[in-house]
Amino acid sequence: MANFAKPENALKRAEELINVGQKQDALQALHNLITSKRYRAWQKPLERIMFKYVELCVDMRKGRFAKDGLIQYRIVCQQVNVSSLEEVIKHFMHLSTEKAEKARSQAQALEEALDVDDLEADKRPEDLMLSYVSGEKGKDRSDRELVTPWFKFLWETYRTVLEILRNNSKLEALYAMTAHRAFQFCKQYKRSTEFRRLCEIIRNHLANLNKYKDQRDRPDLSAPESLQLYLDTRVEQLKIATELGLWQEAFRSVEDIHGLMSIVKKTPKASLMVVYYAKLTEIFWISASHLYHAYAWLKLFTLQKSFNKNLSQKDLQLIASAVVLAALSVSPYDQTSAASHLELENEKERNLRMANLIGFNLEPKLENREVLSRSSLLTELVSKGVLSCATQEVKDLYHILEHEFLPLDVASKIQPLLIKISKLGGKLASASSVPEVQLSQYVPALEKLATLRLLQQVSQVYQTMKIESLSQMIPFFDFSLVEKVSVDAIKHNFIAMKVDYMKGVVQFGTMGLESDKLRDHLTILAESLNKARAMIYPSAKKASKLGEVLPGLGEIVDKEHKRLLARKSIIEKRKEEQERQLLEMEREEESKRQMLQKKTEEAEKKRLAAMFEQQRAERIRKEIEERELEEAQALLHETEKHLKRGKKKPILDGEKLTKQTLLERAMNEQLKERQEQEKRLQKVAKTMDHLERAKREEAAPLIEAAFQQRLVEEKVLHEHEQQLEVELSRQHHDGDLREKNRLARMLGNKMIFQERVMSRRQAEFDQRREEREERIQQIIQARKQERDIKRKKIFYVRSEEERIRKLHEEEEARKLEEAERRRKEEAEHKAKMDEIAEKQRQRERELEEKERQRREALLGRSTDGLSRPSELPAGSRATEPGVAAPAAAPAAAPTAGKYVPRFLRERTESSGPAPPSEPDRWVKPTPSESDRWTGGSRAPQPLSDRWTSGSRAPPQDSDRLGGPGGSSRPEPWRPSRARNPQRG
């Protein structure tokens, strides 16, 4: 791993490696630089390096390297310059997309080139052979070799970018753009599997975003811009899912959009909601949920009418017609009338979930199927004026199906309306979010509804009807389909009828006078007769009362209205106050109850844990005992069965039974039973053997007779078939002779045509062979020149390397020789200096020895000259420096302050002065002793005279220090301490 002082050096190195064709090394060098901890501060050269890095990753299809590099670069520039990361990612996606499109265009060009070559000669032999071998797989093969690797890399690029940007609040727009481009990729190339994975990836990103809310740089979904981007992404996902026909993914996308809207309590833009409900209509129609489909259409109609100012009257009429027809298409009976409790609960949860998706807030405690129902939907359509906006055909159809009672003419009146309605529809010019409305899709459901209405009304009038008459009244379906529709209606208690094929009639349910339907019918008839009677014979008293009341009716109505409004407001306030108090009381009681419940639960848990352990131990013990008892009883019963079967003596009651004894007895009985069974089998086998032998002896003559008869029959059959074959061969031969005589006159023309075709193909073959050989020669020459150039380059490079290596070796040898020579000179100089120092030390020792002998001789003479040193006066001792000073040293010690040993002091005190001895040399001299050298007969020789009198000169500074190049530095010359008169 090379360490670069500057990032620019790494970029230059990578470009040099790319120029010589070593892209892998260049990529590795840039990867090492990017992942290095040395360059964690953002710099402008790092951006250029990242551009080059992603280019190399795309060229070599190294997705893993690209992901690692982008993650490291995100860490570098997240807090400093996040726009640089955005530019790098955009460049990365642009290169990947460009490479994929280029590979696709190359594959198409290759396919087109193959097609052009095929036009030159039709059905050549080699083309026929290739077509038989590979079939029509040329495009698939080129796609697999050229297009598929780049498409895989492009898909990996989108996944990498989404993974890098998933928790980055500063690059939310780039995240949304990448998701949109990935959706378009799946749409363009019909990649349904990748689309599912992409939806799951985005869904996991949002789930992790809500799960880990303490992450740094996390997008804030409460911000309007962030929420809008996420909603736009999910809406695009919903569009692509419906276009690809992935309805399960589309429904999950709808749930994602609803979840985002529920996170932030804010209504999105109307344009997004229009797309949302438009796709909901498609999803519910595909899933055959016609009720929710109609409610989604109602929401879509409301949005278009409220927010689309450019909506034309024609488009509004078409949308309203679709809403009404969707509501009419809903089944008129309840599908869950005979369902179980569990199915009802599931249906209730499903209704609540679908109502939330559509936008209806339902209470979970209510019966949702009564809130979201066909009747309530139709009532809402009428109250909101949707029916008034529909076309006249739709209005007529609604009135016929829902309000009129025409048992015999329902189908005849509805059929022309359905024909007209099936022709309505088309594209909406003023509603871009709803691209197209086709009313013909509701015709089958409306035909089924018309059939049900007809059967319902006929069942109220007739008890029996012929099957032929009923079939003629329903022109939409055959009677088999009518029967299928009626079975479903009977199952859900919508009608009561039976089909009697023996008599050829349909029997409707018998309804008495107190039947609900008949009673309603009679009630309607009575009300209609009363209205007609009132119109014919009006009441005079009633008219007079109306005349009296009419003048003050307006004031009375206003007062009553105001009183009711005031009463309503008071009641509402009381209800709110009461609800608030109840909520506070419930909250307090709930908190107390929770605390008490918590304590009770803890105590109960402890008690249950102890009881559970006790019960567990007891249960284990009982299970072991019961298991042993059961095993013993089973063995006992088994033994008794065998004893009964074999008619043996049973076990005595007073005998003690244990598991071991029972096992032993059971084993013995089984062994005896097995032996008896083997004997019985041997006896049966012997009987079967005799029986089989007797049967074969009886069957042998019969088999021989049958065989002889079969031989005769097959011989006759063979002769007959041989005669037929001879006749057929003779006929074929005669026909072949006639065909030969007929084609013999065309033999000459055939030979001429064959020669002409062969000559033309031979000439073409020779020409192509010459061209091929010429191309091969050119390729050989070009490759030979390339090899020569390459060999010359290699020879030049090796020569240069050899020359440089020799220069390095010569330089190393010269340096080694120089070092060896210097080492030898230093060793010689050191030996010379050591010899000089040794000689100097020898001379010093000799001089010290001479000086010592001279001083001893001098001290001996002075001692002999002074026989009594104590008798000399003090003045005379002072005037004779050379003789008197040493003799008076012991006596003057106390006064002069010099050191005298104890044995000398004792000897001096007891016997007077003692002769000088060897330890006197260590006596500290007095100041008067320094004059001894000046007043004596011999003074010490000066240092300069001492060296001049000898045979050798004093050593120079260079010799003493070992010379300028010496490695050893001997001790510098100085006067020895032995020449000091104060030391011994």
Buried (B, 14 or more C-beta within 10 A) or exposed (E): EEEBEEBEBBBEBBEEBBEEEBBEBBBBBBBBBBEBEEBEEBBEBBBEBBBBBBBBBBEBBBBEBBBBBBBBBBEBBBEEBBEBBBBBBBBBBEBBBEBBEEBBEBBBEBEEEEEEEEEEEEEEEEBEEEBEEEEEEBBEEBBEEBBBBBBBBBBBBBBBBBBBBBBBBBBBEBBBBBBBBBBEBBBEBEBEEBBBBBBEBBBEBBEEBEEEEEEEEBBEBEEEEBBBBBBBBBBBBBBBBBEBEBBEBBBBBBBBBBBBBEBBEEEBEBBBBBBBBBBBBBBBBBEEBBBBBBBBBBBBBBBBBEEBEEBEEEBBBBBBBBBBBBBBBBBBBBBBEEBEEEEEEEBBEBBBBBBBBBBBEBEEEEEBBEBBBBEEBBEEBEEBEBBEBBBEBBBBBBEBBBEEEBBEEBBEBBBEBBEBBBEBBEEBEBBEBBEEBEBEBBBEBBBBBBBBBBBBBBBBEBEEBEBEEBBEBBEBBEBEBBBEBBEBBBEBEBBEBEBEEEEEBBBBBEBEEEBEEEEEBEEEEEEEEEEEEEEEEEEEEEEEEEEEEEEEEEEEEEEEEEEEEEEEEEEEEEEEEEEEEEEEEEEEEEEEEEEEEEEEEEEEEEEEEEEEEEEEEEEEEEEEEEEEEEEBEEBBEBBEEBBEEEEEEEBEEEEEBEEEBBBEBBEEBEEEEEEEEEEEEEEEEEEEEEEEEEEEEEEEEEEEEEEEEEEEEEEEEEEEEEEEEEEEEEEEEEEEEEEEEEEEEEEEEEEEEEEEEEEEEEEEEEEEEEEEEEEEEEEEEEEEEEEEEEEEEEEEEEEEEEEEEEEEEEEEEEEEEEEEEEEEEBEEBBEBBEEBBEEBBEBBEEBBEEBBEEBEEBEEEBBEEBEEBEEBEEEEBBEBBBBBBBBBBBBBBEEBEBEBBEEBEEBBEEEEBEEBEEEBBEBEBBEBBEEBEEEBEEEBBEEEEBBEEEEEEBBEEEBBBBBEEBBBEBEEBEEBEBBEBEEB
